[in-house]
Amino acid sequence: MNISSVGGNKYFLTFIDDFSRKTWIYLLKSKGEVFHYFKIFKAFVERESGRQIKMVRSDGGGEYKSNEFKKHYEELGLQHNITCPYTPQHNGVAERKNRTIMDMARSMLKVKGMPNYFWVEAVTCAVYLISRSPTRSVPNTTPIEAWSGFKPNVQHFKVFGSITYVHVPKATRSKLDDKVNIFIGYKHGGYKLYNPMTKKVIISRDVTFVEDEEWQWNVAVEMDSKK
């Protein structure tokens, strides 16, 4: 990306199961982190599925052809299928998926007038929604159901960037507490929320959404710059 995220990330890395189209996303500060996150992904997905990865398909990017990657493939007996240069159609699943993710992320940011540095939250939310939505590539089901066998619940879906109000128990409530938060995704079975005044992120389940309103980000930036 041409702009760093709030956490300083510049790239995102996706892994896609060819059968179910289930997608996993990892956030990177540099392309040099690809091998590190591939090992994390491989260990996680193989433990979760009880199966082993047999083949990896990628483009010819140098981050996938490093000596450490090659050694890792050989030690584990993994087949690495590298697509021909300048032929993105040969890696069509990944190309289409990343294009869909970016189209969704741009739309989510624009609809609520959010700054572009929230692209990490937008692409992560897009992947969450895509895995739980119907696709022509996997008839009569969703990627997450084809992967896990369990039908996803979508009743908790909310509009990205919506203004929210978090319920705070009276015992811990302060009159000076900031009440308004912005919905920026899903995490740990709850909602991920950003406080535009304190610039802090919280996770909560007990949230009231005002989906037809949006935060005035330009005003918030001007107020912050005058402090």
N, C-alpha and C positions, 0 to 999 in steps of 0.2 A: 504494500500500500504506500501511497505517497504522503501519508500522514500517520504518525505513530498513535497508537491507542492510549487510553488513560494509563495503562500499565506498561507502556513502552514497547509494545509489540508492533512488528512491521509486516509479518506474514502469518498466514494460516495454512495448516497442513491437513488434508482430508484423506481418510482411508475408507474405501467403499467395498463392501462385500458384494461380489459379482452376482451371487444368486438372489439375495434378498434386497439388495440396494441399500441396506442399512449403512449409515454414514457416521463416522467418528471424526471429530475435529480437535486439533491441537494448535495452540497459539505459540508463535516463535518470534524471538527478537532478531534471529539471523538464520539463514539457510543451513548454517553449520550445525544446527540443532536437530536436523531431520533424522539422522541416525539414532540419536539419543531417544527421540520420541517414537521411532519405529520399534525399538526394543521394548519400550514401555507398552506400546499398543499390542505388540505380539504376545507378550506375557499375559496382558489383561484379557484379550479376546480369546486366546486359547484356553485359559482357565474358565472363562465364562461359558464357552461353547462346548468344551470337552473335546474339541477337534484341533487339528494342527493346520497352520497355513502351509499350503503346498507350492503356491506360485504367487509372485508379486509382479504386477504390470505397472510400468511407469514410463514417463517420457525419458529422453536422453539427458536430462539435467545432470550436471556434475555432482549435485548433492546425493544422487542415487547411485553413482558409479564410483564412489570413493574406495580406496583400498580397504578401509575398515568394513564397508558395506560388502564388498566382494568376498572378503574373508569370512564374514558372518554368513553369507549365503552358502558358501562352500562347506562350512562347518556343520550347518543345519540341513544341508541337502535341499535348499530352496531353489526353485527355478525362478530366474529373473528375466522376465519378458520385457525388452526395451523396444519401444516403438520407433519407427523411422523418423529422422529429423524432418521438421516442417510438415508433419502429417498428423495434426491433432485428431483427425477422424479415426486414426488407429487406436487412440486412447479415448474413444468417444464417451464412454461412461463417465470418466473423471472430468472431461472437458465440459460436458453438458451439465453435470452436477454442480461444478464450480460456477458456471455461468448462471444457473438457477439460484444458487446461494447468493451471488452478488446482486442479481436483479431484485431478489426479495429484500436483501439488506438495504439497498438504495431506496427502495419504496418505503420501507418501514421508517427510515430516517427522515425522508422527505415529508411523509404524511404528517408527522408531528413536529417538523421543523427542527430536528435535533442536530447538534454539531456532528461533523464527520468523525471526530475522534471517538465516537461511540460505535465505530464500525465493528469492533470485536464483539460487543454485546449483540449487535444486530446479526452478524453472521452466525454466532453461536445459537441465537434464538431461531434463526432460519433453519439451521440443521435440525434442531429439536422438533420444529413443526413439520419439516419435510419427512422425517422418519416416521411421523405419525399421521401422514396424509396419503390418500390413494395415489397410485402412479400407474401409468400404462405399462411400465416395465415389469410390474408384479401384479397380474390380474387378480381382482376380487379380494385384495388384502392390502395391507400397508407394509412398508419395509420392516418396521419393528415387530409386527406380528409374524411376518415370514421368518424373521430371525429368531424370535423367542418363543413363538407359539401362543403368545398372550395378546388379546385384543386391547389396544390402548384406550384409555379414557381421555376424551378431549373436552370434557365439560369445564375444565379449568383454564382453557385458552382465553387469553385477554389480548387487547390491542396494545402492541408494543409502543412505549413512549407515553402511555396514559398517566394522568395524574392519579395518585393514590393517597389514601389516608390509612395509616397503620394504627390498629387498636393497641394502646399501651395500658396495662393494668394500673388502676389507681394507685396502688402501693408504690409503684416505681415512676409515676408520672410527675413531671415538673411543668409549671405554668410556662416556662420558657422553652420547652421542648419544641423543635421544629416538627410540624405535623405533616407537611406535604413532602411526598417522595414521588419519584418517577419510575415506572415499571420498565425494567431493562432485561427481563428474562426469567428463566426457571432454574431452580437449583435446590437440591436436597429435598424434593417434595414440596417446596414452597416457592414464593415469588422473590426474585432478586430486585431490589429497589435501590435507587440512587437519590441521595439528598442533594439537591442543587446548591444549597447554601453551605452545608458543612463539607460537601464533596466526599461523603462517606457512603459505603454500600452496606445494606443490611439484608437479611433473609427473614421473611415472615410469611405466615399462612393466614393470619387474621387481618385481611386487607379489604378496604372498600375502594372500588375503582370508579373513576369518573372518566369514562372512555371518550366522551364527546368534547372534552376540553384538552388544551395543551399548554405546557409551560412556556412562558415567554423567555426563551434563552438569551436573546439579545439584551433584555433588561437585566437579567441576572449577571451577565458578563460586565455590564456597565457599572452595576452596583458594586461588584467585587473589585473592579479596577480603581474605585474611589476610596477604598479602605486605606 
